[in-house]
Amino acid sequence: MASNLFSPANTNGSTAQIAAIRSVLNRLEGLVRDNRVEVRVLFGALRKAR
């Protein structure tokens, strides 16, 4: 499938597919970033509670 992704015959479909993949990756990156912040806040609260 990877070889078909970049073939000239599928340029329009590939462009849309790449855009969709980038969109999913951007959302995933945002979730990971949010979770890191939340974990830091929680660990900070635990340290202060001790």
DRENPA-3360 file (N, C-alpha, C; in nm, 2 decimals, always signed):
BEGIN
1 = MASNLFSP = +0.08/-0.12/+0.00/+0.00/+0.00/+0.00/+0.09/+0.13/+0.00 ~ +0.20/+0.12/+0.07/+0.29/+0.24/+0.07/+0.33/+0.28/-0.07 ~ +0.36/+0.18/-0.15/+0.40/+0.21/-0.29/+0.29/+0.28/-0.37 ~ +0.17/+0.25/-0.34/+0.05/+0.31/-0.41/+0.03/+0.45/-0.36 ~ +0.07/+0.48/-0.24/+0.04/+0.61/-0.17/+0.11/+0.72/-0.25 ~ +0.22/+0.70/-0.31/+0.30/+0.81/-0.37/+0.30/+0.79/-0.53 ~ +0.22/+0.70/-0.58/+0.22/+0.69/-0.73/+0.15/+0.81/-0.79 ~ +0.19/+0.85/-0.91/+0.13/+0.97/-0.97/-0.02/+0.95/-1.00;
9 = ANTNGSTA = -0.07/+0.82/-1.02/-0.21/+0.80/-1.05/-0.30/+0.83/-0.94 ~ -0.25/+0.83/-0.82/-0.33/+0.85/-0.70/-0.30/+0.99/-0.63 ~ -0.26/+1.09/-0.71/-0.22/+1.21/-0.65/-0.33/+1.28/-0.57 ~ -0.45/+1.29/-0.62/-0.56/+1.36/-0.55/-0.60/+1.28/-0.43 ~ -0.62/+1.15/-0.44/-0.66/+1.07/-0.33/-0.55/+1.06/-0.22 ~ -0.42/+1.06/-0.27/-0.31/+1.06/-0.17/-0.30/+1.19/-0.10 ~ -0.33/+1.30/-0.16/-0.32/+1.43/-0.10/-0.43/+1.43/+0.01 ~ -0.55/+1.39/-0.01/-0.65/+1.39/+0.09/-0.62/+1.29/+0.20;
17 = QIAAIRSV = -0.56/+1.18/+0.16/-0.52/+1.08/+0.27/-0.41/+1.13/+0.36 ~ -0.32/+1.20/+0.30/-0.21/+1.26/+0.38/-0.26/+1.37/+0.47 ~ -0.35/+1.45/+0.42/-0.41/+1.55/+0.50/-0.49/+1.49/+0.62 ~ -0.56/+1.38/+0.59/-0.64/+1.32/+0.70/-0.54/+1.26/+0.80 ~ -0.43/+1.20/+0.76/-0.34/+1.14/+0.85/-0.27/+1.25/+0.94 ~ -0.24/+1.37/+0.87/-0.18/+1.48/+0.95/-0.28/+1.53/+1.05 ~ -0.40/+1.54/+1.02/-0.50/+1.59/+1.11/-0.51/+1.50/+1.23 ~ -0.51/+1.37/+1.21/-0.52/+1.27/+1.32/-0.40/+1.28/+1.40;
25 = LNRLEGLV = -0.28/+1.29/+1.34/-0.16/+1.31/+1.42/-0.15/+1.44/+1.50 ~ -0.20/+1.54/+1.44/-0.21/+1.67/+1.52/-0.30/+1.66/+1.64 ~ -0.41/+1.59/+1.62/-0.50/+1.58/+1.74/-0.44/+1.49/+1.84 ~ -0.37/+1.38/+1.80/-0.31/+1.29/+1.89/-0.19/+1.36/+1.97 ~ -0.12/+1.44/+1.90/-0.01/+1.52/+1.96/-0.07/+1.61/+2.07 ~ -0.18/+1.68/+2.04/-0.25/+1.76/+2.13/-0.29/+1.69/+2.26 ~ -0.34/+1.57/+2.24/-0.39/+1.49/+2.35/-0.27/+1.45/+2.44 ~ -0.16/+1.41/+2.38/-0.04/+1.37/+2.45/+0.01/+1.49/+2.53;
33 = RDNRVEVR = +0.02/+1.61/+2.47/+0.06/+1.73/+2.53/-0.03/+1.76/+2.65 ~ -0.16/+1.75/+2.64/-0.25/+1.78/+2.75/-0.23/+1.68/+2.86 ~ -0.21/+1.55/+2.83/-0.19/+1.45/+2.93/-0.06/+1.48/+3.01 ~ +0.05/+1.52/+2.94/+0.17/+1.55/+3.01/+0.15/+1.66/+3.11 ~ +0.08/+1.76/+3.07/+0.06/+1.88/+3.16/-0.02/+1.83/+3.28 ~ -0.13/+1.75/+3.25/-0.21/+1.70/+3.36/-0.13/+1.61/+3.46 ~ -0.04/+1.53/+3.41/+0.05/+1.45/+3.49/+0.14/+1.53/+3.58 ~ +0.20/+1.64/+3.52/+0.29/+1.73/+3.59/+0.21/+1.80/+3.70;
41 = VLFGALRK = +0.09/+1.84/+3.67/+0.01/+1.91/+3.78/-0.02/+1.81/+3.89 ~ -0.06/+1.69/+3.86/-0.09/+1.59/+3.96/+0.03/+1.55/+4.05 ~ +0.15/+1.54/+3.98/+0.27/+1.51/+4.06/+0.31/+1.62/+4.15 ~ +0.29/+1.74/+4.10/+0.32/+1.86/+4.17/+0.23/+1.87/+4.30 ~ +0.10/+1.83/+4.28/+0.01/+1.83/+4.40/+0.05/+1.73/+4.50 ~ +0.10/+1.61/+4.45/+0.14/+1.51/+4.54/+0.26/+1.55/+4.62 ~ +0.36/+1.62/+4.55/+0.48/+1.66/+4.62/+0.45/+1.76/+4.73 ~ +0.35/+1.85/+4.70/+0.32/+1.96/+4.80/+0.24/+1.90/+4.92;
49 = AR = +0.17/+1.79/+4.89/+0.09/+1.72/+5.00/+0.18/+1.65/+5.10 ~ +0.30/+1.62/+5.06/+0.39/+1.54/+5.15/+0.45/+1.62/+5.25;
% end
